[in-house]
Amino acid sequence: MKNEENIIVGISIGDLNGIGGEVILKTFEDARMLEFCTPIIFASVKNITFLNKHFDLNLNFNGINNFNQIIQGKLNVFNVWNDRVNVEFGKEDPEIGVYAVKSLQAATTALKENNIDVLVTAPINKHNIQSEEFKFPGHTDYLAKELEGTSLMFMVSNDLRVGLLTDHVPVKDISSHITKKLIKDKLNIIYESLEKDFKIRKPKVAVLGINPHTGDNGVIGKEDDEILRPTLSEIRDKGRLVYGPYAADSFFGSKNYKNFDAIIASYHDQGLIPFKTLAFGKGVNFTAGLNKVRTSPDHGTAYEIAGKGGADESSFKEAVFTAIQIFKNRQEYEDLTENVLKTRQKKI
């Protein structure tokens, strides 16, 4: 029987030639992690045995072929395949990409069927996962298709949260993607996430401009004046605390970000470069807006250090902590709103 306090954390193995396996196992080498969550790695016992030995770790784990075999308080490994996978650390390999996809698909199915509570994904290589059957730029896009809701990439740490209007979009196409509807939709997701997932009442959100200096009154682009400002004005008129647009070049350096519960950047690098500069190693990539919780570390496969034993597991550990906390916050929010609804119904 499942202990409600012990969250079941599903983990996709990511690219086996990268640092994913190392940071996963190092995270759970700390036995205290198993006091409040039960991890399930979606890969194979053969792979985890190899990684355990390669990195000279002393981990005990439980191999399973179905979810009835889960042992709580222990590291579990779900056998997604039984093949002998040839791991070559630091090498980009399409065959390894196939196994990364298999792991992700199996973990996502388990998430949809409530066999796991949350999903934490180890880094993948966005190039070697591509195939006729899998054509997604990354985890977020795949999960947006498989799960309910509208996804938003939300980079979070203790004192900084950055969401994106556009994520994996070429720079030349950014302005054409940013519409009034997109801005409203993304801000709605941010607000709901701050309230439900992070327990923040009446959140304050800052929005960064699309163009340098927010367009300089149309001299450097008209999108800020014609699309962004009027849309933010409409949102403010409905009572939401949204501010901006702010010039992105000075916003973080001036520490203005500390005055807000979240910041929305217009595009990938505008938001992720300052986030990773300020929070690297402690940051977490959270996919907000979906009906299930998914997080990942703030780094990639790091082929250049893979297999050498020097990878830092801090961000992966934070991803596990964050997923668990968001799951609990959502449960609490649902309980509170359900109780409020019942009270109102009784009064009626």
C-alpha positions as CSV (number, residue, x, y, z in Angstrom):
1,M,0.0,0.0,0.0
2,K,1.3,3.5,-0.9
3,N,2.3,5.8,1.9
4,E,0.7,9.1,1.0
5,E,3.6,11.0,2.6
6,N,6.2,9.2,0.5
7,I,6.0,10.7,-3.0
8,I,6.8,8.4,-5.9
9,V,9.3,10.1,-8.1
10,G,9.6,8.8,-11.7
11,I,13.0,9.5,-13.4
12,S,13.8,9.3,-17.1
13,I,17.4,8.3,-17.6
14,G,18.2,10.9,-20.3
15,D,21.3,10.5,-22.5
16,L,23.3,7.6,-21.1
17,N,26.5,9.0,-22.7
18,G,26.0,12.2,-20.7
19,I,26.1,13.0,-17.0
20,G,22.4,12.2,-16.3
21,G,23.0,8.7,-14.9
22,E,25.8,10.0,-12.7
23,V,23.8,12.9,-11.1
24,I,20.8,10.6,-10.6
25,L,22.8,8.0,-8.7
26,K,24.8,10.6,-6.7
27,T,21.5,12.2,-5.6
28,F,20.2,8.9,-4.1
29,E,23.5,7.9,-2.7
30,D,22.4,10.2,0.1
31,A,20.1,7.8,2.0
32,R,18.1,10.7,3.6
33,M,16.5,11.3,0.2
34,L,14.7,8.0,0.5
35,E,13.0,9.1,3.8
36,F,10.5,11.2,1.9
37,C,10.4,9.9,-1.6
38,T,10.5,6.6,-3.5
39,P,12.5,7.0,-6.8
40,I,11.9,4.9,-9.8
41,I,14.5,5.1,-12.6
42,F,13.1,4.1,-16.0
43,A,16.0,2.3,-17.7
44,S,17.3,-1.2,-17.0
45,V,19.1,-2.9,-14.1
46,K,22.0,-3.7,-16.5
47,N,22.6,0.0,-17.1
48,I,22.2,1.1,-13.5
49,T,24.6,-1.7,-12.4
50,F,27.2,-0.5,-14.9
51,L,26.9,3.1,-13.7
52,N,27.0,2.1,-10.1
53,K,30.2,0.2,-10.7
54,H,31.8,2.8,-13.0
55,F,31.4,5.6,-10.5
56,D,32.4,3.4,-7.6
57,L,29.2,4.0,-5.8
58,N,27.7,1.7,-3.2
59,L,24.0,1.9,-4.1
60,N,21.5,-0.9,-3.5
61,F,18.5,-0.9,-5.7
62,N,15.4,-2.9,-6.5
63,G,14.8,-4.1,-10.1
64,I,11.1,-4.2,-11.1
65,N,9.1,-5.1,-14.1
66,N,5.8,-3.9,-12.8
67,F,4.6,-1.3,-10.3
68,N,3.4,-3.9,-7.8
69,Q,7.0,-4.7,-7.1
70,I,8.0,-1.2,-5.9
71,I,9.7,-1.1,-2.5
72,Q,9.2,2.1,-0.7
73,G,12.2,3.8,0.9
74,K,14.5,2.1,-1.7
75,L,15.8,3.1,-5.1
76,N,13.8,1.2,-7.8
77,V,14.8,0.6,-11.4
78,F,12.0,-0.2,-13.9
79,N,13.3,-2.4,-16.7
80,V,12.1,-0.6,-19.8
81,W,14.5,-2.7,-21.9
82,N,16.8,-5.7,-21.4
83,D,19.2,-4.9,-24.2
84,R,22.9,-4.5,-23.6
85,V,23.5,-0.8,-24.2
86,N,27.0,0.2,-25.2
87,V,27.7,3.4,-23.2
88,E,30.4,5.6,-24.6
89,F,30.6,8.6,-22.3
90,G,30.9,12.0,-24.1
91,K,29.8,10.7,-27.5
92,E,26.7,11.8,-29.3
93,D,25.0,8.6,-30.5
94,P,21.6,8.2,-32.2
95,E,21.3,4.7,-30.7
96,I,21.6,6.2,-27.2
97,G,19.0,8.7,-28.3
98,V,16.6,5.8,-28.9
99,Y,16.9,4.6,-25.3
100,A,16.5,8.2,-24.0
101,V,13.2,8.3,-25.8
102,K,12.1,4.9,-24.6
103,S,12.8,5.9,-21.0
104,L,10.9,9.2,-21.4
105,Q,7.9,7.5,-23.0
106,A,7.7,4.8,-20.3
107,A,8.0,7.4,-17.5
108,T,5.4,9.6,-19.1
109,T,2.9,6.7,-19.5
110,A,3.5,5.9,-15.8
111,L,2.8,9.5,-14.9
112,K,-0.4,9.6,-16.9
113,E,-1.6,6.4,-15.3
114,N,-0.8,7.6,-11.8
115,N,1.8,4.9,-11.2
116,I,4.2,7.7,-10.3
117,D,3.4,11.1,-8.7
118,V,5.9,13.3,-10.4
119,L,8.4,13.1,-13.2
120,V,12.0,14.3,-13.1
121,T,13.9,14.2,-16.4
122,A,17.6,13.8,-16.8
123,P,19.2,15.8,-19.7
124,I,18.8,14.6,-23.3
125,N,20.5,15.5,-26.5
126,K,17.9,17.3,-28.6
127,H,19.6,16.2,-31.9
128,N,20.1,12.5,-31.3
129,I,16.5,11.9,-30.1
130,Q,15.0,12.8,-33.4
131,S,13.4,10.1,-35.5
132,E,10.3,9.4,-37.7
133,E,8.4,8.5,-34.5
134,F,9.7,11.3,-32.3
135,K,9.9,14.8,-33.7
136,F,10.0,17.1,-30.7
137,P,12.6,19.8,-29.9
138,G,12.7,18.6,-26.3
139,H,10.9,17.3,-23.2
140,T,8.6,20.3,-22.8
141,D,7.1,20.0,-26.3
142,Y,6.6,16.2,-25.9
143,L,5.0,16.5,-22.5
144,A,2.7,19.3,-23.8
145,K,1.3,16.8,-26.3
146,E,1.0,13.9,-23.9
147,L,-0.4,15.7,-20.9
148,E,-3.4,18.0,-20.2
149,G,-3.0,21.8,-20.1
150,T,-0.8,24.4,-21.9
151,S,2.9,24.2,-21.1
152,L,5.3,27.0,-20.1
153,M,9.0,26.7,-19.4
154,F,9.4,28.0,-15.9
155,M,13.0,28.3,-14.5
156,V,12.9,28.4,-10.7
157,S,15.2,28.7,-7.8
158,N,14.8,29.9,-4.2
159,D,14.6,33.6,-5.0
160,L,14.2,33.8,-8.8
161,R,11.5,32.5,-11.2
162,V,11.7,33.1,-14.9
163,G,9.0,32.1,-17.5
164,L,9.2,32.4,-21.2
165,L,6.8,33.7,-23.8
166,T,8.6,31.7,-26.5
167,D,11.1,28.9,-25.8
168,H,12.7,26.9,-28.6
169,V,12.0,29.4,-31.4
170,P,14.6,30.7,-33.8
171,V,15.6,34.3,-33.0
172,K,14.4,35.5,-36.5
173,D,10.8,34.2,-35.7
174,I,10.4,35.5,-32.2
175,S,8.4,38.6,-32.9
176,S,6.0,36.9,-35.2
177,H,5.2,34.4,-32.4
178,I,4.4,37.0,-29.8
179,T,0.7,37.9,-30.0
180,K,-1.8,39.4,-27.6
181,K,-3.3,35.9,-27.1
182,L,0.1,34.3,-26.4
183,I,0.9,37.0,-23.8
184,K,-2.4,36.6,-22.0
185,D,-2.2,32.8,-22.1
186,K,1.3,32.7,-20.7
187,L,0.6,35.2,-18.0
188,N,-2.4,33.2,-16.9
189,I,-0.3,30.1,-16.6
190,I,2.3,32.0,-14.6
191,Y,-0.3,33.4,-12.2
192,E,-2.0,30.1,-11.7
193,S,1.3,28.4,-11.1
194,L,2.5,31.0,-8.6
195,E,-0.8,30.6,-6.6
196,K,-1.2,26.8,-6.8
197,D,2.4,25.5,-7.1
198,F,4.3,28.1,-5.0
199,K,1.5,29.3,-2.6
200,I,1.9,32.9,-3.5
201,R,-1.1,35.1,-3.0
202,K,-1.5,38.1,-5.4
203,P,1.8,37.5,-7.2
204,K,3.7,40.4,-8.7
205,V,5.0,39.6,-12.2
206,A,7.5,41.7,-14.3
207,V,7.6,41.4,-18.1
208,L,10.7,42.1,-20.1
209,G,10.5,44.0,-23.4
210,I,10.8,42.3,-26.8
211,N,13.2,44.8,-28.4
212,P,16.3,46.5,-26.9
213,H,15.3,49.4,-24.6
214,T,11.6,48.2,-25.2
215,G,11.7,49.6,-28.7
216,D,12.8,53.2,-27.8
217,N,9.3,54.6,-28.8
218,G,9.4,52.7,-32.0
219,V,12.9,53.5,-33.1
220,I,14.1,49.9,-32.4
221,G,11.0,48.0,-33.3
222,K,7.2,48.6,-32.8
223,E,6.2,45.3,-31.1
224,D,6.6,46.6,-27.6
225,D,4.3,49.6,-28.2
226,E,1.8,47.9,-30.5
227,I,1.5,44.5,-28.8
228,L,3.1,44.2,-25.4
229,R,2.2,47.5,-23.7
230,P,-1.5,47.5,-24.6
231,T,-1.9,43.8,-23.7
232,L,-0.3,44.3,-20.2
233,S,-2.6,47.3,-19.7
234,E,-5.6,45.1,-20.4
235,I,-4.3,42.5,-17.9
236,R,-3.7,45.2,-15.2
237,D,-7.3,46.5,-15.7
238,K,-8.5,43.1,-14.6
239,G,-6.7,43.5,-11.3
240,R,-3.6,41.5,-11.8
241,L,-0.2,42.9,-10.6
242,V,1.8,42.8,-13.8
243,Y,4.5,45.4,-14.5
244,G,6.6,46.4,-17.5
245,P,7.8,46.1,-20.1
246,Y,11.3,46.5,-18.7
247,A,14.5,46.9,-20.7
248,A,16.1,43.5,-20.3
249,D,19.7,44.7,-20.4
250,S,19.7,46.3,-17.0
251,F,16.8,44.5,-15.3
252,F,18.9,41.8,-13.6
253,G,22.1,43.7,-13.0
254,S,20.1,46.4,-11.1
255,K,18.6,43.6,-8.9
256,N,15.1,44.8,-9.8
257,Y,14.1,41.1,-10.2
258,K,14.1,40.8,-6.4
259,N,11.0,43.0,-6.3
260,F,8.9,40.4,-8.2
261,D,7.6,36.9,-7.7
262,A,8.3,36.0,-11.3
263,I,9.7,37.5,-14.5
264,I,8.5,36.7,-18.0
265,A,11.1,37.0,-20.7
266,S,10.2,37.3,-24.4
267,Y,12.5,34.6,-25.6
268,H,14.8,31.8,-24.5
269,D,18.2,33.4,-24.1
270,Q,16.8,36.7,-22.8
271,G,15.5,34.7,-19.8
272,L,17.9,31.8,-19.4
273,I,21.2,33.6,-19.7
274,P,20.6,35.7,-16.6
275,F,18.8,32.9,-14.8
276,K,21.7,30.5,-15.2
277,T,24.2,33.2,-14.4
278,L,22.5,33.9,-11.1
279,A,21.2,30.4,-10.2
280,F,23.3,27.8,-12.0
281,G,23.6,24.6,-10.0
282,K,20.6,25.5,-7.9
283,G,18.1,26.1,-10.7
284,V,15.3,23.9,-11.8
285,N,13.4,23.7,-15.1
286,F,9.7,23.3,-14.2
287,T,7.0,22.7,-16.9
288,A,4.2,24.8,-15.6
289,G,0.6,24.8,-16.8
290,L,0.2,21.0,-17.1
291,N,-1.9,18.7,-15.0
292,K,1.1,16.7,-13.9
293,V,4.4,17.9,-12.3
294,R,7.6,17.6,-14.3
295,T,11.0,19.1,-13.4
296,S,14.6,18.8,-14.6
297,P,18.0,20.1,-13.7
298,D,19.2,23.4,-15.3
299,H,22.0,21.8,-17.3
300,G,22.5,19.6,-20.3
301,T,24.3,16.4,-21.1
302,A,27.7,17.9,-20.4
303,Y,29.5,15.4,-22.7
304,E,32.8,17.1,-21.9
305,I,32.8,15.9,-18.3
306,A,30.7,12.7,-18.7
307,G,32.0,9.5,-17.2
308,K,34.8,11.3,-15.2
309,G,33.0,11.3,-11.9
310,G,33.1,15.1,-11.4
311,A,29.5,16.0,-12.3
312,D,27.7,18.1,-9.6
313,E,24.3,16.6,-8.7
314,S,23.0,19.8,-6.9
315,S,20.7,20.9,-9.6
316,F,19.2,17.4,-10.1
317,K,18.7,17.1,-6.3
318,E,16.9,20.5,-6.4
319,A,14.7,19.2,-9.2
320,V,13.6,16.3,-7.1
321,F,12.9,18.6,-4.1
322,T,11.0,21.0,-6.2
323,A,8.9,18.4,-7.9
324,I,7.9,17.0,-4.4
325,Q,7.1,20.4,-3.0
326,I,5.0,21.4,-6.0
327,F,3.1,18.2,-5.8
328,K,2.3,18.8,-2.1
329,N,1.4,22.4,-2.7
330,R,-1.0,21.4,-5.4
331,Q,-2.6,18.8,-3.1
332,E,-3.0,21.4,-0.4
333,Y,-4.5,23.9,-2.9
334,E,-7.0,21.4,-4.2
335,D,-8.0,20.4,-0.6
336,L,-8.5,24.1,0.3
337,T,-10.5,24.9,-2.7
338,E,-12.6,21.8,-2.4
339,N,-13.4,22.6,1.3
340,V,-14.4,26.2,0.3
341,L,-16.7,24.8,-2.4
342,K,-18.3,22.4,0.0
343,T,-18.8,25.2,2.6
344,R,-20.5,27.4,-0.1
345,Q,-22.7,24.6,-1.2
346,K,-23.9,24.0,2.4
347,K,-24.7,27.7,2.8
348,I,-26.8,27.6,-0.4
